[in-house]
Amino acid sequence: MVEPIRKSTREEREQWLKEAHYNLFQLKADQVYIDCLTDSGTGAMSDRQWAALMMGDEAYAGSRSFYDLKDTINRITGFDFVIPTHQGRAAENVLFSALVHEGDYVPGNSHFDTTKGHIESRKAHAVDCTVDIAKDTQLEAPFKGNVDPEKLDKVLAEHADKTPFIIVTITNNTAGGQPVSMANLKEVRKIADKYGKRVIFDSARFAENAYFIKTREEGYADKSIKEICREMFDLADAMTMSAKKDGIVNMGGFIATRHDDWYEAAKKFCIPFEGYLTYGGMNGRDMAALAVGLDENTEFDNLYTRIHQVEYLAKKLDEYGVPYQRPAGGHAIFIDASRVLTKVPKEEFPAQTLTIELYKEAGIRGCEIGYILADRDPVTRENRFGGLDFVRLAIARRVYTDNHMNVIAAALKNVFDRRDEITRGVKITWEAELMRHFTVQLEPLG
Ligand SMILES: *Cc1c(COP(=O)(O)O)cnc(C)c1O
């Protein structure tokens, strides 16, 4: 599908921002020129997906579209048990309702915000064991999404009896769309086995992760994406999936596992929260489109085209000297705001400030993946400034052209060139207790 986009003036955008309490989630999409808020559910479906949509079987129970989806997932991952859900966080909610309890520890690489939310709202601890090199945004390393095996082993040595599972997010979104190597997944498996623990992959961008393994890790150049996917999932016990990412559908998700005890435990929560077991939260037609999307997006050419577009934007930013998490991530560029707005104190949220400036400049909507998103520490209620402060420019799949990338880069350059004039950020005037970035209200300072 293509759609027209609308130009606006700086005055209009300033007014709209004010009405949105300086939170870009609260803008109307019509007020946005190029939308890089997220790559979630924003991709364009293919001809084959639209054709499949027309063939959806809407039977309440036992729909053909469910079995087609289940077969596709089984072929790609090897998992026999599948529960569809309305999106990724619903998969987390269903599975974690069965597995996560108060006082538990859930180690992994950087947990996604909803994943962390579902762990912390159950009064359990999400322990981030990402490798330290992920914090050095200027370092070029192929797998900055990896789990640090020593950190993981330490958490398990102390809390194995309180650890329901290990969760590995592929790719590691919070660290900048950075992949996890096959070697690292194997190490995680070894540590899990040592302590008798199971491993879940938070798999929203598993196909992009497989692409990076193929193109960056020794021994994988001649393997197909599907072969690599299978090898990855052979190292896991279950997956939660936001199909809105690498499934290239507008809404959907699922849980898949090889263990019938986990399936039985999750079933109990699927029916009251999501729906009957063969549709969970999804329409038959959406399951049909998802089955095709998963199949298409585990082919090399599709991934190559997409990831090259992200790399194209990165090259433009290199020309202009704009610092971002290197190398470019799979689905997005993560601008290192602390290196751009060096005069804005962290208490005034530099990345959010940069997001606002970029919108004012050219109507481009990015997303803060930084100190606001990090929420407060559940115990001390202090802001968490320990991580990175990024502006994420997510690129929708099969939507924009490289010309749009040129506009994004030029707008960022304009802001970058006047970075030293930006000395004040924003303050929070209202916030929710958990996942505050979606609804936070802000006011500019100075
Ligand atoms: C998007 C995402 C989720 C949550 O999925 P939704 O479909 O947005 O509910 C979980 N984990 C990761 C890594 C994601 O990218």
The ligand as an SDF file (V2000), in Angstrom:
LIG
                    3D

 15 15  0  0  0  0  0  0  0  0999 V2000
    7.5030   -5.0670   20.1690 C   0  0  0  0  0  0  0  0  0  0  0  0
    8.2100   -5.9540   21.0740 C   0  0  0  0  0  0  0  0  0  0  0  0
    7.5470   -6.6130   22.1230 C   0  0  0  0  0  0  0  0  0  0  0  0
    6.0960   -6.3850   22.4290 C   0  0  0  0  0  0  0  0  0  0  0  0
    5.3040   -6.6660   21.3590 O   0  0  0  0  0  0  0  0  0  0  0  0
    3.9520   -5.8480   20.9970 P   0  0  0  0  0  0  0  0  0  0  0  0
    3.4880   -6.5330   19.7780 O   0  0  0  0  0  0  0  0  0  0  0  0
    4.3140   -4.4240   20.7960 O   0  0  0  0  0  0  0  0  0  0  0  0
    3.0260   -6.0190   22.1600 O   0  0  0  0  0  0  0  0  0  0  0  0
    8.2870   -7.4520   22.9260 C   0  0  0  0  0  0  0  0  0  0  0  0
    9.6030   -7.6250   22.7210 N   0  0  0  0  0  0  0  0  0  0  0  0
   10.2690   -7.0240   21.7350 C   0  0  0  0  0  0  0  0  0  0  0  0
   11.7230   -7.2610   21.5400 C   0  0  0  0  0  0  0  0  0  0  0  0
    9.5990   -6.1540   20.8820 C   0  0  0  0  0  0  0  0  0  0  0  0
   10.2780   -5.5260   19.9190 O   0  0  0  0  0  0  0  0  0  0  0  0
  1  2  1  0
  2  3  1  0
  2 14  2  0
  3  4  1  0
  3 10  2  0
  4  5  1  0
  5  6  1  0
  6  7  2  0
  6  8  1  0
  6  9  1  0
 10 11  1  0
 11 12  2  0
 12 13  1  0
 12 14  1  0
 14 15  1  0
M  END
$$$$
